[in-house]
């Protein structure tokens, strides 16, 4: 998939918003970002724009930590919360956002 920097930023922000929405009222305390190295090639020296969008969606006071990967393992579709029914696959050009929260 080929996309623009602007679209990639929108998608990252949307993923962060979705992660927060799934907390069911929990308070975000920290975020771990797994970002594919291919996205670094897309953003170049503008990679901070994606981080800023994620930070805005999560909250300015929530600490972030992250790193670049060479692909990600994750389910695609199906019942992602049921390990016996999910369909794990290798992905790249993705950003994975894990929000740690206090309930």
Protein Blocks (a to p, Z undefined) as FASTA:
>chain_A
ZZdfklmmmmmmmmmmmmmmmnnopacfbdcddddfklmmmnmmmlmmmmmmmmmmnopk
lccdddddebdaddeehjfklmklmccdddehiacddddddZZ
